[in-house]
Amino acid sequence: VRGRASGRGDHQSAMVPRTGLTRSWRAAAVAAAVLAVALVEAAYEDVPVVKGRRLYIYGKPFHVRGVCYSPVPINESMLFGPYGDYFTDEYAFLWRRDLPLIKAMGANAIRIYGWDEDSDHMLFLRYVMDMDLRVIITINLGTAATTPVRGDANRQKVANRLASQVQRYGEHPAILAWSFGNEINMMEHGFLQEFDREFVCGWNVHEEKHGGCYNPKNPPNTSDPCYDSSYCVYSHLFRFINQAASAAKQYSQVPIMSAFADTDQIMDKIQRAGHLVPALDIWAAQLYRGYTFGKWFKTAHNASKTATNHKAFLITEYGVDAYHDVCGHDPKKTPCFNQLGDSSGSHEDEGTQALWNRNLTLEIQWHSSA
């Protein structure tokens, strides 16, 4: 019988005493014990499982219809405590208000970004479960300044953060997956630069338009110095992610992913170095490409079609807001800031927002493997 409290999935024997029982009573007792074990094991079918490119729950493909949920009360900020973690008992008034509305939209999952590793979240997880939702929990790494990754000891410390949370919450039925960081491949977060410095990759941190290797218009070819240096940087980034995912897998089989920014030709990096992350269950990307995803689905398929890269792909962010913002279109007037009642021409445009988001959602449905 597996113990959900530990999340380790240990098995114990179900013993039925035989002394003093008639054959019929012994048979009935054995049948009852087998039924009890079967019922407990059946309960574990609610643990999400990735097989090939599909995510399964209760043995059936699960099509994620999620909402990125990051509430911030008035007069509060992600920049100070509780640093975006509004999922504790103190803030129950927020998620008890919002989750029923999210469920009513037709969503079956939420993704959250703030998660204080010292706080208790059991009441929140229970309410997520009561709403018949699942949650993707992000272990926020911030930047390399706040989360040092240079040196084996520092990387192990960060990996242990994910592992400790997975151990604490085990295979809680509300949890759909854990995300190790958010967009940690973005240059602004500094992790790529740290791996470049430590392993002397020779990677030019500047953008391609400024003579560097970052965010090229096309994937580098083998004669380009950026080809080898970018592989060096990403190979160590991916090994770091694999280290964390492997540590977490000691305690639970709930899927592990890391949501990447759609930048720096990330599909090229996955295609070339993705074999270094065998413990990762799901490739994930945040896509903001306008009205259509274009050729992204084909590119993602090609990047992950090898035996070592073959995983499910999840789009963890997409869409467009309702504000038609002209600020920034004129390079002579940049930077600029919109103000209430100004004459910039910026305005709310829910019609275009609905059209774009509907088209993007339909494209996801057309390409879904669920």
Secondary structure as the mmCIF struct_conf table of DSSP 4:
data_model
#
loop_
_struct_conf.conf_type_id
_struct_conf.id
_struct_conf.beg_label_comp_id
_struct_conf.beg_label_asym_id
_struct_conf.beg_label_seq_id
_struct_conf.end_label_comp_id
_struct_conf.end_label_asym_id
_struct_conf.end_label_seq_id
TURN_TY1_P TURN_TY1_P1 ARG A 4 SER A 6
BEND BEND1 ARG A 8 ARG A 8
TURN_TY1_P TURN_TY1_P2 THR A 19 GLY A 20
HELX_RH_AL_P HELX_RH_AL_P1 ARG A 23 ALA A 43
HELX_RH_3T_P HELX_RH_3T_P1 TYR A 44 ASP A 46
BEND BEND2 VAL A 47 VAL A 47
STRN STRN1 VAL A 49 LYS A 51
TURN_TY1_P TURN_TY1_P3 GLY A 52 ARG A 53
STRN STRN2 ARG A 54 ILE A 57
TURN_TY1_P TURN_TY1_P4 TYR A 58 GLY A 59
STRN STRN3 LYS A 60 PRO A 61
STRN STRN4 GLY A 66 CYS A 68
TURN_TY1_P TURN_TY1_P5 ILE A 74 ASN A 75
TURN_TY1_P TURN_TY1_P6 MET A 78 LEU A 79
BEND BEND3 PHE A 80 PHE A 80
TURN_TY1_P TURN_TY1_P7 GLY A 81 GLY A 84
BEND BEND4 THR A 88 THR A 88
HELX_RH_3T_P HELX_RH_3T_P2 ASP A 89 TYR A 91
HELX_RH_AL_P HELX_RH_AL_P2 ALA A 92 ALA A 104
TURN_TY1_P TURN_TY1_P8 MET A 105 GLY A 106
STRN STRN5 ALA A 109 ILE A 112
TURN_TY1_P TURN_TY1_P9 GLU A 117 ASP A 118
BEND BEND5 SER A 119 SER A 119
HELX_RH_AL_P HELX_RH_AL_P3 MET A 122 ASP A 130
TURN_TY1_P TURN_TY1_P10 MET A 131 ASP A 132
STRN STRN6 ARG A 134 ILE A 139
TURN_TY1_P TURN_TY1_P11 ALA A 144 THR A 146
BEND BEND6 THR A 147 THR A 147
BEND BEND7 ARG A 150 GLY A 151
HELX_RH_AL_P HELX_RH_AL_P4 ASP A 152 TYR A 169
TURN_TY1_P TURN_TY1_P12 GLY A 170 GLU A 171
TURN_TY1_P TURN_TY1_P13 PRO A 173 ALA A 174
STRN STRN7 ILE A 175 ASN A 182
BEND BEND8 GLU A 183 GLU A 183
TURN_TY1_P TURN_TY1_P14 ILE A 184 ASN A 185
BEND BEND9 MET A 186 MET A 186
HELX_RH_3T_P HELX_RH_3T_P3 MET A 187 HIS A 189
HELX_RH_AL_P HELX_RH_AL_P5 PHE A 191 PHE A 199
TURN_TY1_P TURN_TY1_P15 VAL A 200 VAL A 200
BEND BEND10 HIS A 206 HIS A 206
STRN STRN8 GLU A 207 GLU A 207
HELX_RH_3T_P HELX_RH_3T_P4 GLU A 208 HIS A 210
TURN_TY1_P TURN_TY1_P16 GLY A 211 GLY A 211
BEND BEND11 GLY A 212 CYS A 213
STRN STRN9 TYR A 214 TYR A 214
BEND BEND12 ASN A 215 ASN A 215
BEND BEND13 LYS A 217 ASN A 218
HELX_LH_PP_P HELX_LH_PP_P1 PRO A 219 ASN A 221
TURN_TY1_P TURN_TY1_P17 THR A 222 SER A 223
BEND BEND14 ASP A 224 ASP A 224
HELX_RH_AL_P HELX_RH_AL_P6 PRO A 225 ALA A 248
TURN_TY1_P TURN_TY1_P18 LYS A 249 TYR A 251
BEND BEND15 VAL A 254 VAL A 254
STRN STRN10 ILE A 256 ALA A 261
BEND BEND16 ASP A 262 ASP A 262
TURN_TY1_P TURN_TY1_P19 ASP A 264 GLN A 265
HELX_RH_AL_P HELX_RH_AL_P7 ILE A 266 ALA A 273
HELX_RH_3T_P HELX_RH_3T_P5 GLY A 274 LEU A 276
TURN_TY1_P TURN_TY1_P20 PRO A 278 ALA A 279
STRN STRN11 ILE A 282 GLN A 286
TURN_TY1_P TURN_TY1_P21 GLY A 290 TYR A 291
TURN_TY1_P TURN_TY1_P22 GLY A 294 LYS A 295
HELX_RH_AL_P HELX_RH_AL_P8 TRP A 296 ALA A 303
TURN_TY1_P TURN_TY1_P23 SER A 304 SER A 304
BEND BEND17 THR A 306 THR A 306
TURN_TY1_P TURN_TY1_P24 ALA A 307 ASN A 309
STRN STRN12 ALA A 312 GLU A 317
BEND BEND18 ALA A 322 ALA A 322
STRN STRN13 TYR A 323 HIS A 324
TURN_TY1_P TURN_TY1_P25 CYS A 327 GLY A 328
BEND BEND19 HIS A 329 ASP A 330
HELX_RH_3T_P HELX_RH_3T_P6 PRO A 331 LYS A 333
BEND BEND20 PRO A 335 PRO A 335
TURN_TY1_P TURN_TY1_P26 LEU A 340 GLY A 341
BEND BEND21 SER A 343 SER A 344
STRN STRN14 HIS A 347 GLU A 348
HELX_RH_AL_P HELX_RH_AL_P9 GLU A 350 HIS A 367
#
